[in-house]
Amino acid sequence: MNDPFIATKNCFCFKTSHQLRKIVITGGPGAGKSTLLKMARTQFCSHVALLPEAATILFQGGFSRENSTNARKVAQRAIFHIQKELEYFVVLEKKFALAICDRGTLDGLAYWPKSKASFFKELGISHKEELLSYYAVIHLRTPPAERGYNRGNPVRTESAEEAMEIDAKIEAAWEGHPRRFFIESTGSFMEKAEKALQILRKQIPKCCLTPEKLIP
């Protein structure tokens, strides 16, 4: 399997359809979301879909990054619809048991230049509706500058201080989700990533786990 959207391990499950669980990996810039998805790709089976960050797809394709109110609103509307279509794809395919999403639809609230109410009005959605569309939310905290924040991602423009502010806004955006996990930054990203992977492993159905990976 060479599709970057699909985890690579062979699966011993012969089911042709699963009940899908969508899980958001969120957090401010530099939290390690994309790196975590790369790690998950090698650890989980082909019934796990890995949805890339919609903003990265958009901005790497050349979409405008002007900072005016109109430009930011247009960008966030586009990101929202790309995210929705990525998620709709895995729903239609039916074969996936888990979709791990690099950000979710409510992350846009942290970047929306107007009121929270206008975000929901312009997109024709509700906060509750979007919360309940995801089974769980794993929030990776953005590290401060002294703990490894960097701007290695070419589409990342925020300073360490701005990234921390966005992290707080994202926390507020997902307020009220019944299954929300926070993973703090530590001196070791591998420790942080392993905590997130352990949460993800518990969402994999038993039919897709090899015997040594079964969790009581």
Residue frames as a rotation matrix with the C-alpha (Angstrom) as fourth column:
MET 1
0.585 0.811 0.000 0.00
0.811 -0.585 0.000 0.00
0.000 0.000 -1.000 0.00
ASN 2
-0.486 -0.862 0.145 1.65
0.871 -0.490 0.007 3.21
0.065 0.130 0.989 -1.18
ASP 3
0.247 0.669 0.701 -1.14
0.469 -0.716 0.518 5.70
0.848 0.201 -0.491 -0.51
PRO 4
-0.758 -0.630 0.171 0.12
0.168 -0.441 -0.881 8.37
0.631 -0.639 0.440 1.94
PHE 5
-0.234 0.761 0.605 -3.44
-0.818 -0.491 0.301 8.68
0.526 -0.425 0.737 3.31
ILE 6
0.783 0.555 -0.280 -3.46
-0.384 0.786 0.484 5.06
0.489 -0.272 0.829 4.49
ALA 7
0.322 -0.657 0.682 -1.45
-0.821 0.166 0.547 3.34
-0.472 -0.735 -0.486 7.23
THR 8
0.034 -0.502 -0.864 0.94
-0.949 0.255 -0.185 0.72
0.313 0.826 -0.468 5.93
LYS 9
-0.717 -0.373 0.588 0.86
-0.582 0.785 -0.212 -2.38
-0.383 -0.495 -0.780 8.15
ASN 10
-0.652 0.496 -0.574 -0.87
-0.175 0.638 0.750 -5.46
0.738 0.589 -0.329 6.80
CYS 11
-0.341 0.633 0.695 -4.14
-0.936 -0.161 -0.313 -6.22
-0.087 -0.757 0.647 8.54
PHE 12
-1.000 -0.012 -0.010 -5.41
-0.012 1.000 0.006 -9.64
0.010 0.006 -1.000 9.54
CYS 13
-0.332 0.940 -0.078 -9.00
-0.071 -0.107 -0.992 -8.38
-0.941 -0.324 0.103 9.53
PHE 14
-0.873 0.047 0.485 -11.09
0.471 0.335 0.816 -9.51
-0.125 0.941 -0.315 6.55
LYS 15
0.079 0.936 -0.343 -14.03
0.653 -0.309 -0.691 -7.20
-0.753 -0.169 -0.636 7.17
THR 16
-0.375 -0.154 0.914 -14.97
0.887 -0.344 0.306 -5.10
0.268 0.926 0.266 4.14
SER 17
0.093 0.399 0.912 -16.63
0.037 -0.917 0.397 -2.38
0.995 -0.003 -0.100 6.23
HIS 18
-0.563 -0.303 -0.769 -16.19
0.782 0.105 -0.614 -0.90
0.267 -0.947 0.178 9.68
GLN 19
0.722 0.680 -0.129 -17.93
0.676 -0.653 0.341 1.57
0.147 -0.333 -0.931 11.92
LEU 20
-0.003 -0.800 0.600 -15.79
0.571 -0.494 -0.656 4.66
0.821 0.341 0.458 11.40
ARG 21
0.649 0.055 -0.759 -14.39
0.679 -0.492 0.545 6.73
-0.344 -0.869 -0.356 14.25
LYS 22
0.405 -0.510 0.759 -12.90
0.405 -0.644 -0.649 10.11
0.820 0.570 -0.054 13.36
ILE 23
0.556 -0.319 -0.768 -10.26
0.772 -0.144 0.619 11.40
-0.308 -0.937 0.166 15.75
VAL 24
0.858 -0.230 0.460 -8.82
0.028 -0.872 -0.489 14.91
0.514 0.433 -0.741 15.62
ILE 25
0.084 -0.877 -0.473 -5.16
0.990 0.021 0.137 15.57
-0.110 -0.479 0.871 16.33
THR 26
0.693 0.259 0.672 -5.09
0.393 -0.918 -0.051 19.26
0.604 0.299 -0.739 17.16
GLY 27
0.364 -0.589 -0.722 -3.00
0.760 -0.261 0.596 21.90
-0.539 -0.765 0.352 18.89
GLY 28
0.738 -0.099 -0.668 -1.19
-0.239 -0.963 -0.121 25.08
-0.631 0.249 -0.735 18.02
PRO 29
0.795 -0.501 -0.342 1.52
-0.377 0.034 -0.926 25.43
0.475 0.865 -0.162 15.36
GLY 30
-0.141 -0.990 -0.015 4.61
-0.685 0.108 -0.720 23.33
0.715 -0.091 -0.694 16.01
ALA 31
0.285 0.324 0.902 2.88
-0.929 0.325 0.178 20.89
-0.235 -0.889 0.393 18.36
GLY 32
-0.710 -0.661 0.242 3.95
-0.565 0.740 0.365 17.87
-0.420 0.122 -0.899 16.29
LYS 33
0.256 0.939 0.231 0.67
-0.521 0.335 -0.785 16.89
-0.814 0.081 0.575 14.66
SER 34
0.671 0.005 -0.741 2.05
-0.727 0.200 -0.657 16.09
0.145 0.980 0.138 11.21
THR 35
-0.443 -0.886 -0.133 5.00
-0.794 0.457 -0.401 14.18
0.417 -0.072 -0.906 12.66
LEU 36
-0.476 0.358 0.803 2.63
-0.545 0.597 -0.589 12.12
-0.690 -0.718 -0.089 14.79
LEU 37
0.639 0.758 -0.134 0.59
-0.559 0.337 -0.758 11.18
-0.529 0.559 0.639 11.71
LYS 38
0.246 -0.637 -0.731 3.77
-0.811 0.278 -0.515 10.04
0.531 0.720 -0.448 9.96
MET 39
-0.759 -0.506 0.409 4.53
-0.651 0.591 -0.476 7.81
-0.001 -0.628 -0.778 12.92
ALA 40
-0.065 0.836 0.545 0.99
-0.529 0.434 -0.729 6.46
-0.846 -0.335 0.414 12.99
ARG 41
0.499 0.262 -0.826 1.26
-0.866 0.156 -0.474 5.56
0.005 0.952 0.305 9.31
THR 42
-0.273 -0.712 -0.647 3.93
-0.631 0.640 -0.438 2.95
0.726 0.289 -0.624 10.07
GLN 43
-0.910 -0.142 0.389 2.28
-0.411 0.435 -0.802 1.60
-0.055 -0.889 -0.454 13.23
PHE 44
-0.170 0.939 0.299 -1.33
-0.442 0.199 -0.875 1.03
-0.881 -0.281 0.381 12.21
CYS 45
-0.480 0.032 0.877 -3.01
0.534 0.804 0.262 -1.15
-0.697 0.594 -0.403 9.62
SER 46
-0.967 0.005 0.255 -4.57
0.231 -0.405 0.885 -0.30
0.108 0.914 0.391 6.27
HIS 47
0.000 1.000 -0.018 -7.99
0.860 0.009 0.510 0.18
0.510 -0.015 -0.860 7.87
VAL 48
0.232 -0.023 -0.972 -6.67
0.677 -0.714 0.179 3.44
-0.699 -0.700 -0.150 9.36
ALA 49
0.441 -0.027 0.897 -6.91
0.759 -0.522 -0.389 6.59
0.479 0.853 -0.210 7.24
LEU 50
-0.185 -0.600 -0.778 -4.56
0.812 -0.539 0.223 9.53
-0.553 -0.591 0.587 7.85
LEU 51
0.621 0.538 0.570 -6.07
0.769 -0.559 -0.310 12.82
0.151 0.631 -0.761 6.75
PRO 52
-0.444 -0.891 0.091 -3.50
0.865 -0.453 -0.217 15.57
0.235 -0.018 0.972 6.09
GLU 53
-0.326 0.269 -0.906 -3.90
0.481 -0.778 -0.404 19.14
-0.814 -0.568 0.124 7.26
ALA 54
0.472 0.628 0.618 -6.26
0.857 -0.163 -0.489 20.97
-0.206 0.761 -0.615 4.91
ALA 55
0.856 -0.165 -0.490 -4.42
-0.127 -0.986 0.109 24.28
-0.501 -0.031 -0.865 5.40
THR 56
-0.179 -0.980 0.085 -1.14
-0.201 0.121 0.972 22.75
-0.963 0.157 -0.219 4.24
ILE 57
-0.185 0.213 0.959 -2.83
0.854 0.518 0.049 21.35
-0.486 0.829 -0.278 1.12
LEU 58
0.774 0.619 0.131 -4.28
0.611 -0.677 -0.410 24.80
-0.166 0.398 -0.902 0.40
PHE 59
0.785 -0.453 -0.423 -1.26
-0.322 -0.881 0.346 27.00
-0.529 -0.136 -0.838 1.07
GLN 60
-0.264 -0.890 0.373 1.32
0.011 0.383 0.923 24.70
-0.965 0.248 -0.091 -0.52
GLY 61
0.000 0.361 0.932 -0.86
0.933 0.337 -0.130 24.86
-0.361 0.869 -0.337 -3.62
GLY 62
-0.748 -0.449 0.489 -0.35
0.613 -0.751 0.248 28.61
0.255 0.485 0.837 -3.80
PHE 63
0.353 0.934 0.061 -3.49
0.799 -0.335 0.499 29.95
0.487 -0.128 -0.864 -2.12
SER 64
0.053 -0.315 0.948 -3.15
-0.048 -0.949 -0.312 33.57
0.997 -0.029 -0.066 -0.97
ARG 65
-0.015 -0.116 -0.993 -1.87
0.952 0.301 -0.049 34.22
0.305 -0.947 0.106 2.55
GLU 66
-0.430 -0.031 0.902 -2.76
0.020 -0.999 -0.025 37.90
0.902 0.008 0.431 2.71
ASN 67
-0.805 0.001 -0.594 -3.61
0.579 0.219 -0.785 39.04
0.129 -0.976 -0.177 6.24
SER 68
-0.747 0.610 0.264 -6.67
-0.567 -0.792 0.228 41.16
0.348 0.021 0.937 5.50
THR 69
-0.420 0.682 0.599 -9.98
-0.568 0.318 -0.760 40.21
-0.708 -0.659 0.253 7.07
ASN 70
0.559 0.683 -0.469 -11.45
-0.783 0.251 -0.569 39.15
-0.271 0.686 0.676 3.73
ALA 71
-0.010 -0.657 -0.754 -8.39
-0.743 0.510 -0.434 37.08
0.669 0.556 -0.493 2.81
ARG 72
-0.868 -0.331 0.371 -8.41
-0.497 0.559 -0.664 35.26
0.012 -0.760 -0.650 6.15
LYS 73
-0.063 0.927 0.370 -12.13
-0.622 0.254 -0.741 34.54
-0.781 -0.277 0.560 5.91
VAL 74
0.552 0.228 -0.802 -11.81
-0.822 0.310 -0.478 33.19
0.140 0.923 0.358 2.37
ALA 75
-0.411 -0.810 -0.419 -8.91
-0.656 0.582 -0.481 30.97
0.633 0.077 -0.770 3.39
GLN 76
-0.809 0.106 0.578 -10.71
-0.466 0.485 -0.740 29.56
-0.359 -0.868 -0.343 6.41
ARG 77
0.336 0.941 -0.043 -13.84
-0.729 0.231 -0.644 28.82
-0.596 0.248 0.764 4.37
ALA 78
0.359 -0.277 -0.891 -11.71
-0.774 0.445 -0.450 26.98
0.521 0.852 -0.054 1.81
ILE 79
-0.736 -0.674 0.068 -9.90
-0.570 0.562 -0.600 25.02
0.366 -0.480 -0.797 4.55
PHE 80
-0.353 0.698 0.623 -13.24
-0.644 0.301 -0.703 24.05
-0.678 -0.650 0.343 6.10
HIS 81
0.626 0.695 -0.353 -14.57
-0.722 0.347 -0.598 22.65
-0.294 0.629 0.719 2.83
ILE 82
-0.036 -0.714 -0.699 -11.34
-0.695 0.520 -0.496 20.77
0.718 0.468 -0.516 2.03
GLN 83
-0.815 -0.258 0.519 -11.51
-0.576 0.460 -0.676 19.22
-0.065 -0.850 -0.523 5.52
LYS 84
0.046 0.938 0.344 -15.13
-0.690 0.279 -0.668 18.20
-0.722 -0.207 0.660 5.01
GLU 85
0.632 0.188 -0.752 -14.39
-0.746 0.410 -0.524 16.53
0.210 0.892 0.400 1.67
LEU 86
-0.475 -0.841 -0.257 -11.41
-0.648 0.533 -0.544 14.63
0.595 -0.092 -0.798 3.10
GLU 87
-0.727 0.259 0.636 -13.65
-0.502 0.430 -0.750 13.31
-0.468 -0.865 -0.183 5.85
TYR 88
0.358 0.917 -0.175 -16.49
-0.775 0.188 -0.603 12.54
-0.520 0.352 0.778 3.43
PHE 89
0.068 -0.437 -0.897 -14.10
-0.828 0.476 -0.295 10.41
0.556 0.763 -0.330 1.39
VAL 90
-0.881 -0.473 -0.025 -13.33
-0.378 0.733 -0.565 8.08
0.286 -0.489 -0.824 4.30
VAL 91
-0.346 0.851 0.395 -17.02
-0.550 0.158 -0.820 7.85
-0.760 -0.501 0.413 5.18
LEU 92
0.470 0.563 -0.680 -17.90
-0.869 0.163 -0.466 6.81
-0.152 0.810 0.566 1.62
GLU 93
-0.292 -0.701 -0.651 -15.12
-0.767 0.578 -0.278 4.23
0.571 0.418 -0.707 1.45
LYS 94
0.669 0.726 0.155 -16.62
-0.634 0.450 0.629 2.35
0.387 -0.520 0.762 4.43
LYS 95
0.520 -0.493 -0.698 -13.50
0.297 0.870 -0.393 0.17
0.801 -0.003 0.599 4.83
PHE 96
-0.436 -0.809 0.395 -11.85
-0.073 -0.405 -0.911 2.43
0.897 -0.426 0.117 7.40
ALA 97
0.204 0.423 -0.883 -12.21
0.844 0.380 0.378 1.78
0.495 -0.822 -0.280 11.11
LEU 98
0.337 -0.211 -0.918 -10.38
0.663 -0.639 0.390 4.95
-0.669 -0.740 -0.075 12.13
ALA 99
0.451 -0.262 0.853 -9.68
0.626 -0.588 -0.511 8.29
0.636 0.765 -0.101 10.50
ILE 100
0.130 -0.513 -0.849 -6.91
0.848 -0.387 0.363 10.27
-0.514 -0.767 0.385 12.19
CYS 101
0.665 0.296 0.686 -7.33
0.655 -0.672 -0.346 13.91
0.359 0.679 -0.640 11.18
ASP 102
-0.529 -0.822 -0.212 -4.55
0.849 -0.511 -0.136 16.49
0.003 -0.252 0.968 11.22
ARG 103
-0.926 0.343 -0.158 -6.84
-0.274 -0.898 -0.345 19.19
-0.260 -0.277 0.925 12.63
GLY 104
-0.441 0.864 0.242 -10.64
0.864 0.482 -0.146 19.27
-0.243 0.145 -0.959 12.49
THR 105
-0.015 0.516 0.857 -13.28
0.763 -0.548 0.343 21.70
0.647 0.658 -0.385 11.31
LEU 106
0.865 0.445 -0.233 -13.41
0.480 -0.596 0.644 23.66
0.148 -0.668 -0.729 14.58
ASP 107
-0.050 -0.949 -0.311 -9.72
0.891 -0.183 0.415 24.58
-0.451 -0.256 0.855 14.41
GLY 108
-0.266 -0.021 0.964 -10.78
0.769 -0.608 0.199 27.31
0.582 0.794 0.178 12.01
LEU 109
0.795 0.602 -0.072 -12.24
0.504 -0.590 0.630 29.26
0.337 -0.537 -0.773 14.93
ALA 110
0.395 -0.727 -0.562 -8.70
0.650 -0.211 0.730 29.99
-0.649 -0.654 0.389 16.13
TYR 111
-0.684 -0.696 0.219 -7.88
0.611 -0.382 0.693 31.71
-0.399 0.608 0.686 12.83
TRP 112
0.064 0.816 0.575 -11.26
0.944 -0.236 0.230 33.30
0.323 0.528 -0.785 12.05
PRO 113
-0.792 -0.559 0.246 -10.93
0.479 -0.819 -0.316 37.12
0.378 -0.133 0.916 12.05
LYS 114
-0.340 0.760 0.554 -14.51
-0.504 -0.644 0.575 37.89
0.794 -0.083 0.602 13.08
SER 115
-0.149 0.349 0.925 -16.85
-0.980 0.075 -0.187 36.69
-0.135 -0.934 0.331 15.84
LYS 116
-0.882 -0.125 0.455 -17.42
-0.179 0.981 -0.077 33.05
-0.436 -0.149 -0.887 16.73
ALA 117
0.021 0.986 0.166 -21.09
0.080 0.164 -0.983 33.43
-0.997 0.034 -0.075 15.80
SER 118
0.420 0.128 -0.898 -20.19
-0.786 -0.444 -0.431 34.67
-0.454 0.887 -0.086 12.31
PHE 119
-0.701 -0.703 -0.116 -18.00
-0.689 0.628 0.362 31.58
-0.181 0.334 -0.925 11.75
PHE 120
-0.698 0.483 0.530 -20.93
0.282 0.864 -0.416 29.25
-0.659 -0.141 -0.739 12.31
LYS 121
0.310 0.867 -0.390 -23.36
-0.070 -0.388 -0.919 31.46
-0.948 0.312 -0.060 10.37
GLU 122
0.126 -0.309 -0.943 -21.16
-0.927 -0.376 -0.001 31.79
-0.354 0.874 -0.334 7.27
LEU 123
-0.818 -0.509 -0.267 -20.41
-0.570 0.779 0.260 28.05
0.076 0.365 -0.928 7.17
GLY 124
0.054 0.963 -0.265 -23.96
-0.806 0.198 0.557 26.97
0.589 0.184 0.787 7.99
ILE 125
-0.182 -0.204 -0.962 -22.94
0.297 0.921 -0.251 24.74
0.937 -0.332 -0.107 10.91
SER 126
0.783 0.355 0.511 -23.33
-0.386 -0.366 0.847 24.56
0.487 -0.860 -0.150 14.68
HIS 127
-0.165 -0.873 0.458 -20.72
-0.941 0.000 -0.339 24.09
0.296 -0.487 -0.822 17.37
LYS 128
0.059 0.261 0.963 -22.48
-0.681 0.717 -0.152 21.04
-0.730 -0.647 0.220 18.82
GLU 129
0.934 0.352 -0.065 -22.88
-0.267 0.563 -0.782 19.44
-0.239 0.748 0.619 15.39
GLU 130
0.475 -0.829 -0.295 -19.17
-0.509 0.015 -0.861 19.70
0.718 0.558 -0.415 14.64
LEU 131
-0.229 -0.533 0.814 -18.10
-0.971 0.179 -0.156 18.52
-0.062 -0.827 -0.559 18.09
LEU 132
0.232 0.454 0.860 -20.20
-0.515 0.807 -0.287 15.39
-0.825 -0.377 0.421 17.83
SER 133
0.872 0.061 -0.486 -18.94
-0.475 0.348 -0.809 14.55
0.120 0.936 0.332 14.34
TYR 134
-0.078 -0.958 -0.276 -15.62
-0.550 0.272 -0.790 13.47
0.832 0.090 -0.548 15.91
TYR 135
0.565 0.290 -0.772 -15.25
0.318 0.787 0.528 10.54
0.761 -0.545 0.353 18.30
ALA 136
0.577 -0.455 -0.678 -12.29
0.734 -0.075 0.675 12.03
-0.359 -0.887 0.291 20.19
VAL 137
0.827 -0.375 0.418 -9.95
-0.086 -0.820 -0.566 15.02
0.555 0.432 -0.711 20.22
ILE 138
0.473 -0.774 -0.420 -6.26
0.867 0.325 0.377 14.72
-0.155 -0.543 0.825 21.10
HIS 139
0.960 -0.102 0.260 -4.74
-0.052 -0.980 -0.191 18.14
0.274 0.170 -0.947 21.80
LEU 140
0.231 -0.957 -0.176 -0.96
0.954 0.259 -0.153 18.28
0.192 -0.133 0.972 21.52
ARG 141
0.780 0.052 -0.623 0.29
0.332 -0.879 0.343 21.35
-0.530 -0.474 -0.703 23.32
THR 142
0.747 -0.546 0.379 2.51
0.164 -0.401 -0.901 23.75
0.644 0.735 -0.211 21.41
PRO 143
0.295 -0.703 -0.647 6.00
0.955 0.193 0.226 23.87
-0.034 -0.684 0.729 22.96
PRO 144
0.879 -0.123 -0.461 7.50
-0.040 -0.982 0.186 27.19
-0.475 -0.146 -0.868 24.00
ALA 145
0.728 -0.628 -0.276 10.66
-0.533 -0.264 -0.804 28.35
0.432 0.732 -0.527 22.25
GLU 146
-0.125 -0.852 0.509 12.90
-0.992 0.106 -0.067 26.86
0.003 -0.513 -0.858 24.94
ARG 147
-0.091 0.138 0.986 11.30
-0.343 0.925 -0.162 23.41
-0.935 -0.353 -0.037 24.47
GLY 148
-0.606 -0.386 0.696 11.77
0.375 0.633 0.677 23.07
-0.702 0.671 -0.239 20.76
TYR 149
0.595 0.801 -0.066 9.28
0.308 -0.303 -0.902 25.29
-0.742 0.516 -0.428 18.92
ASN 150
-0.606 -0.790 -0.094 10.60
0.194 -0.261 0.946 25.89
-0.772 0.555 0.311 15.42
ARG 151
0.328 0.687 -0.649 9.46
-0.504 -0.454 -0.735 27.18
-0.799 0.568 0.197 12.04
GLY 152
-0.680 -0.671 0.295 10.77
-0.184 0.546 0.817 24.30
-0.710 0.502 -0.495 9.97
ASN 153
-0.057 0.746 0.663 7.40
0.821 0.413 -0.394 23.82
-0.567 0.522 -0.637 8.27
PRO 154
-0.846 -0.405 0.347 7.44
0.534 -0.646 0.546 26.14
0.003 0.647 0.762 5.21
VAL 155
-0.172 0.846 0.505 3.78
0.361 -0.423 0.831 27.12
0.916 0.325 -0.233 5.72
ARG 156
0.400 0.254 -0.881 4.29
0.915 -0.059 0.399 28.00
0.049 -0.965 -0.256 9.41
THR 157
0.002 -0.344 0.939 4.58
0.386 -0.866 -0.318 31.76
0.923 0.363 0.131 9.87
GLU 158
0.833 0.485 0.266 3.84
-0.033 -0.436 0.899 32.21
0.553 -0.758 -0.347 13.58
SER 159
-0.279 -0.853 0.441 6.35
-0.627 -0.186 -0.756 33.15
0.727 -0.487 -0.484 16.26
ALA 160
-0.747 -0.041 -0.663 6.52
0.381 0.792 -0.478 31.01
0.545 -0.610 -0.576 19.41
GLU 161
-0.881 0.431 -0.195 4.35
-0.044 -0.485 -0.873 33.55
-0.471 -0.761 0.447 21.26
GLU 162
-0.350 0.776 -0.524 1.74
-0.937 -0.299 0.182 33.65
-0.016 0.555 0.832 18.47
ALA 163
-0.448 0.134 -0.884 1.70
-0.252 0.930 0.269 29.86
0.858 0.343 -0.383 18.35
MET 164
-0.910 0.097 -0.402 0.93
0.409 0.361 -0.838 29.69
0.064 -0.927 -0.369 22.07
GLU 165
-0.657 0.709 -0.255 -1.94
-0.528 -0.674 -0.517 32.15
-0.538 -0.205 0.817 21.61
ILE 166
-0.239 0.548 -0.801 -3.38
-0.849 0.283 0.447 30.01
0.472 0.787 0.398 18.81
ASP 167
-0.748 -0.097 -0.656 -3.02
0.141 0.943 -0.301 26.93
0.648 -0.318 -0.692 21.00
ALA 168
-0.884 0.429 -0.185 -5.22
0.115 -0.185 -0.976 28.60
-0.453 -0.884 0.115 23.65
LYS 169
-0.368 0.771 -0.521 -7.81
-0.876 -0.475 -0.084 29.58
-0.312 0.425 0.849 21.03
ILE 170
-0.395 0.174 -0.902 -7.92
-0.501 0.783 0.370 26.01
0.770 0.598 -0.222 19.74
GLU 171
-0.939 0.068 -0.336 -8.48
0.312 0.575 -0.756 24.75
0.142 -0.815 -0.561 23.28
ALA 172
-0.628 0.739 -0.243 -11.49
-0.325 -0.533 -0.781 27.08
-0.707 -0.412 0.575 23.53
ALA 173
-0.384 0.471 -0.794 -12.80
-0.911 -0.052 0.410 25.99
0.152 0.881 0.449 20.12
TRP 174
-0.408 0.156 -0.900 -13.07
-0.136 0.964 0.229 22.34
0.903 0.216 -0.372 21.22
GLU 175
-0.874 0.122 0.471 -14.54
-0.483 -0.115 -0.868 23.13
-0.051 -0.986 0.159 24.63
GLY 176
0.026 0.964 0.265 -17.30
-0.910 0.133 -0.394 20.70
-0.415 -0.230 0.880 25.49
HIS 177
0.076 -0.011 -0.997 -16.11
-0.675 0.735 -0.059 17.63
0.734 0.677 0.049 23.61
PRO 178
0.818 0.397 0.417 -16.81
-0.570 0.461 0.680 14.56
0.078 -0.794 0.603 25.76
ARG 179
0.772 -0.611 0.176 -13.56
0.548 0.779 0.306 12.76
-0.324 -0.140 0.936 24.85
ARG 180
0.795 -0.520 0.311 -10.77
-0.206 -0.715 -0.668 15.29
0.570 0.467 -0.676 24.88
PHE 181
0.682 -0.660 -0.315 -7.17
0.710 0.495 0.501 14.48
-0.174 -0.565 0.806 25.79
PHE 182
0.879 -0.470 0.075 -4.40
-0.447 -0.869 -0.211 17.00
0.164 0.152 -0.975 26.45
ILE 183
0.645 -0.758 -0.096 -0.77
0.764 0.642 0.063 16.02
0.014 -0.113 0.993 25.97
GLU 184
0.877 -0.325 -0.354 1.71
-0.161 -0.892 0.422 18.51
-0.453 -0.313 -0.835 27.34
SER 185
0.660 -0.738 -0.143 5.05
-0.219 -0.007 -0.976 19.25
0.719 0.675 -0.166 25.72
THR 186
0.874 -0.485 0.046 8.07
0.117 0.301 0.946 17.69
-0.472 -0.821 0.320 27.41
GLY 187
0.118 -0.925 -0.362 11.77
-0.654 -0.347 0.672 17.61
-0.747 0.158 -0.646 26.73
SER 188
-0.839 -0.394 0.375 11.24
-0.050 0.742 0.669 14.53
-0.541 0.543 -0.642 24.55
PHE 189
-0.301 0.756 -0.581 8.87
-0.952 -0.276 0.134 14.61
-0.059 0.593 0.803 21.58
MET 190
-0.589 0.047 -0.807 8.98
-0.262 0.933 0.245 10.80
0.765 0.356 -0.537 21.44
GLU 191
-0.917 0.286 -0.277 7.48
0.366 0.332 -0.869 10.68
-0.157 -0.899 -0.409 24.93
LYS 192
-0.497 0.742 -0.449 4.75
-0.524 -0.669 -0.527 13.07
-0.692 -0.027 0.722 23.84
ALA 193
-0.338 0.322 -0.884 4.07
-0.887 0.205 0.414 11.10
0.315 0.924 0.216 20.66
GLU 194
-0.843 -0.025 -0.538 3.91
0.061 0.988 -0.143 7.77
0.535 -0.153 -0.831 22.49
LYS 195
-0.775 0.620 -0.125 1.21
0.072 -0.110 -0.991 9.11
-0.628 -0.777 0.041 24.81
ALA 196
-0.175 0.716 -0.676 -0.86
-0.864 -0.441 -0.243 10.10
-0.472 0.541 0.696 21.78
LEU 197
-0.470 -0.061 -0.881 -0.25
-0.667 0.677 0.309 6.79
0.578 0.733 -0.359 20.00
GLN 198
-0.985 0.120 -0.127 -1.36
0.174 0.739 -0.651 4.90
0.016 -0.663 -0.748 23.08
ILE 199
-0.398 0.888 -0.228 -4.68
-0.328 -0.370 -0.869 6.77
-0.857 -0.271 0.439 23.04
LEU 200
-0.094 0.326 -0.941 -5.07
-0.995 -0.068 0.076 6.01
-0.039 0.943 0.331 19.33
ARG 201
-0.840 -0.277 -0.467 -4.32
-0.333 0.942 0.040 2.31
0.429 0.189 -0.883 19.81
LYS 202
-0.834 0.541 0.105 -7.25
0.126 0.372 -0.920 2.06
-0.537 -0.754 -0.379 22.20
GLN 203
-0.031 0.847 -0.531 -9.59
-0.643 -0.423 -0.638 3.21
-0.765 0.321 0.558 19.42
ILE 204
-0.571 -0.216 -0.792 -8.54
-0.780 0.442 0.443 0.49
0.254 0.871 -0.421 16.97
PRO 205
0.559 0.818 0.135 -11.16
-0.825 0.532 0.192 -2.31
0.085 -0.218 0.972 16.84
LYS 206
0.166 -0.517 0.840 -9.95
-0.537 0.667 0.516 -5.69
-0.827 -0.536 -0.167 18.08
CYS 207
0.798 0.184 0.574 -10.43
0.304 0.700 -0.646 -7.23
-0.520 0.691 0.502 14.65
CYS 208
0.852 -0.480 0.211 -7.63
-0.011 -0.420 -0.908 -4.96
0.524 0.771 -0.363 13.36
LEU 209
0.411 -0.724 0.554 -5.15
-0.911 -0.298 0.286 -5.65
-0.042 -0.622 -0.782 16.15
THR 210
-0.008 -0.502 -0.865 -2.53
-0.277 0.832 -0.481 -8.36
0.961 0.236 -0.146 16.03
PRO 211
0.567 0.352 -0.744 -2.53
0.496 0.576 0.650 -10.53
0.658 -0.738 0.152 19.18
GLU 212
-0.271 -0.769 -0.579 0.45
0.946 -0.100 -0.310 -8.76
0.181 -0.631 0.754 20.73
LYS 213
-0.888 -0.045 0.459 -1.30
0.067 -0.997 0.033 -5.42
0.456 0.060 0.888 20.33
LEU 214
0.079 0.977 -0.198 -4.58
0.441 0.144 0.886 -6.42
0.894 -0.157 -0.419 21.98
ILE 215
-0.775 -0.270 0.572 -5.35
-0.296 -0.645 -0.704 -4.09
0.559 -0.715 0.420 24.86
PRO 216
-0.628 0.569 -0.531 -7.43
0.738 0.653 -0.172 -5.51
0.249 -0.500 -0.829 27.74
